[in-house]
Amino acid sequence: MEYTERFYRRWSRPADLVCYEVKVKETDMLCCTSRDLRAYIEERVIQYRYEIESYIREHPIFLHSLSPLRFDPFAPRIVKEMMVASEQIGVGPMATVAGAIAEFVGRDIGEMAEDFILENGGDIFMRTRKERLVNIFCGDSSFGKRFAIRIRPGERPIGVCTSSGRIGHSISFGRAHAVSVIADSSLFADGVATYLGNLVKSKDDADFAIGEGRRFEAVKGIVVVVDDVMAVAGDLEIVEVQ
């Protein structure tokens, strides 16, 4: 697999948190936490990867399926939640994997760090007690890297996940520069972002994708960027950045 430099990390490290990278095979997470939890997070990533990889060895279709699979009550918890979300959304379970690992690690460190930001391949699970900006990179669109979503302080974690048909190595059948989804769960937001991204073949599809995304009660906000068009839904504040 060709490696894509995560250049966006150059400007995404908040000064008030301890930031470090945790890399285990294909998982490459930027972790920003109230205190250094690198060793514990690496241990949890290894565990969740082991559970997913072991399940794939027994059920290879889990890795390759582009549609939901029959629920397996004997699967590991992370695999079961991926199955449930993919069934609700209408995508293959691996469309949720980056968000799933970020969220499960976030659940594990919830009592260890007041604030945390876990970014796994552009998919974020975070809890913040102060206002923050999440930059959305849009490549060669008219918007480039000039805008961000303002995240308000809250007691509960949220997921902010982005899919692109033009940037990165993730599978997408669309042509959107960026489809970003905000939800309480990064696992769910990851799957919805993939689903909506697949629908966007041109800028004429932006409003349709927004309408589809609003069908999901768990989704709190959506941003779709295609060429010179940006469509937004939900209680979001879009901020121009330099």
PEPENOR-V650932 format. One record per pair of residues at least 6 apart in sequence whose C-alpha atoms are under 8 Angstrom apart, sorted by the first residue. I is the first residue (numbers start at 1). J is the second residue. Records with the same first field share a line. If there is no record, write none. Layout:
I: J, J
This chain:
2: 169
4: 168, 169
6: 121
8: 137
9: 30
12: 135
13: 19, 32
14: 32
16: 34
17: 32, 33, 34, 35, 115, 116
18: 31, 32, 33, 34, 35, 36
19: 30, 31, 32, 33, 36
20: 30, 31, 32, 38
21: 28, 29, 30, 31, 38
22: 28, 29, 30, 31, 38, 41, 42
23: 29, 42
24: 42, 45, 46
27: 98, 120, 121
28: 120, 121
29: 118, 119, 120, 121
30: 117, 118, 119, 120
31: 38, 116, 117, 118, 119
32: 116, 117, 118
33: 113, 114, 115, 116, 117
34: 113, 114, 115, 116
35: 113
41: 105, 109
44: 105
45: 101, 105
48: 78, 101
49: 101
51: 76, 78, 79
52: 76, 78, 79
55: 62, 75, 76, 79
56: 62, 63
62: 69, 92, 93, 94
63: 93, 94
64: 92, 94
65: 92, 93, 94
66: 91, 92, 93
67: 86, 90, 91, 92, 93
68: 83, 86, 87, 90, 91, 92, 93
69: 83, 87, 92, 93
70: 83
71: 80, 83, 84
72: 80
73: 80
78: 100, 104
82: 93, 94, 96, 97, 100, 187
83: 93
85: 93, 96, 187, 188, 191
86: 92, 93, 95, 96, 191
87: 93
89: 191, 192, 195
90: 195
91: 191, 194, 195
93: 191
95: 190, 191, 194
96: 187, 188, 189, 190, 191
97: 187, 190
98: 120, 121, 123, 187, 190
99: 120, 123, 124, 125, 159, 161, 186, 187, 188, 189, 190
100: 186, 187, 188
101: 120, 187
102: 118, 119, 120, 123, 124, 125, 186, 187
103: 125, 159, 185, 186, 187
106: 116, 118, 125, 126
114: 127, 128, 129
115: 126, 127, 128, 129
116: 126, 127, 128
117: 124, 125, 126, 127, 128
118: 124, 125, 126
119: 125
122: 161, 162
123: 159, 160, 161, 162, 186, 190
124: 159, 160, 161, 186
125: 157, 158, 159, 160, 185, 186
126: 157, 158, 159
127: 153, 154, 155, 156, 157, 158
128: 152, 153, 154, 155, 157
129: 153, 154, 155
130: 152, 153, 154
131: 150, 151, 152, 153
132: 150, 151, 152, 153
133: 148, 149, 150, 151
134: 148, 149, 150, 151
135: 145, 147, 148, 149
136: 145, 147, 148, 149, 162, 178, 180
137: 144, 145, 146, 147, 178
138: 144, 145, 177, 178, 225
139: 145, 166, 167, 177
140: 177, 227
141: 177, 225, 226, 227, 228
142: 227, 228
143: 228
145: 241
146: 240, 241, 242
147: 238, 239, 240, 241
148: 238, 239, 240, 241
149: 236, 237, 238, 239
150: 236, 237, 238, 239
156: 184
157: 184, 185
158: 182, 183, 184, 185, 186
159: 181, 182, 183, 184, 185, 186, 187, 189
160: 180, 181, 182, 183, 186, 189, 190
161: 180, 181, 182, 186, 189, 190, 193
162: 178, 179, 180, 181, 190, 193, 194
163: 170, 172, 178, 179, 180, 190, 193, 194, 197
164: 170, 172, 174, 175, 176, 177, 178, 179, 197
165: 171, 172, 173, 174, 175, 176, 177, 178, 197, 198
166: 175, 176, 177
167: 177
172: 194, 197, 198
173: 197, 198, 199
174: 197, 198, 199, 200, 201
175: 197, 198, 200, 201, 202, 226
176: 197, 200, 201, 202, 203, 224, 225, 226, 227
177: 224, 225, 226, 227
178: 197, 223, 224, 225, 226
179: 193, 194, 196, 197, 222, 223, 224, 225
180: 193, 222, 223, 224
181: 189, 190, 192, 193, 219, 220, 221, 222, 223
182: 189, 219, 220, 221, 222
183: 189, 218, 219, 220, 221
184: 218, 219, 220
189: 219
192: 213
196: 209, 210, 212, 213
197: 209
199: 205, 209
200: 206, 209
202: 226
203: 225, 226, 227, 228, 229
206: 224, 225, 226, 229, 230, 231
207: 231
209: 224
210: 222, 223, 224, 231, 232, 233
213: 219, 222
214: 233
220: 234, 235
221: 232, 233, 234, 235, 236
222: 232, 233, 234
223: 230, 231, 232, 233
224: 230, 231, 232
225: 231
